[in-house]
Structures are given as structure tokens and as C-alpha cells.
Amino acid sequence: MLGLIADYNDQEAWLYGQLTKNFHAKEFNCPCCEMSIMNPRFISELQKLRKNCGFPFLINSGYRCETYNTKISKNTVGQHVEGKAADIKMLDRNQRFILLRNIFNMGYFKDVAISATFIHIGTGNRLYGVGVYRK
């Protein structure tokens, strides 16, 4: 998979090392257990998104263990648990526009949700589309 540095079959490297040019496994760690079991294709596509955008972005939330996901989400079959979703911190209007344009142009990310402070992207496990988080 283009853009991956860590070998998915090398568990130590995949869980604790540099995954791509711009992403390290620790960026995706679950706050509960500090594990980071991200899907290789998702990480590869995320790296492409980062390159297409031309600016760095921070990951607010990546992998979630089932215990942590149950505490914070209504979705018990969440894409975060499968390592196929990330929440990207996004406060700048212009960068938000560029990020969204690239997400839609790529066609890989089928689940997008927008909040005031982040954009959720995932591969879509039940519903495809764009949502807005409300308080």
C-alpha cells in the first residue's frame, strides 16, 4: 500500500512506530488502553489526503477499544473500533474547505461528519453520507 512505512505484519512497528511519512501510531492511540490498531488501507488513504491537502492536521481520535467506545459513543459498531475512522482537528475555515474538497474528490471516505472543532472521516459501515454534530 503506497505511503506506508511500517510493515503491517510487524506488530511492534505497526502499533508503536511511524506508519507513514506524516503519521505515527501514537497519534491514533485509544485514550483508554493506548492501543492503536488502525486499518492499513485507511492509513494509506489518510496519508494521500494529507498530501493532497498540502498542510498538516492533527488527529483528535483514531482507534478506540470497545470499552472506551461504549463510554463515549452511541454507535457500538463504530468505525473507530475497526480502525477505519479518525477525527481530524479543524478550526480554520479555509483549511476545512480544502480538507472537505479533497475528502469528497478522493471517494474513499464514505462517512463524513462535521463539528465546530473537528471533521470525522470513516469508510462507512452502515450509512454513507455527510452529517453534522449538534450539541
Secondary structure, DSSP 8 states (H G I E B T S, - for coil): -TTB-S-TT-HHHHHHSB-BSS-BGGGG--TTT------HHHHHHHHHHHHHHTS---EEE----HHHHHHH-S-TT-TTTTT-EEEEE---HHHHHHHHHHHHHH----EEEE-SSEEEEE--SS--EEEE---
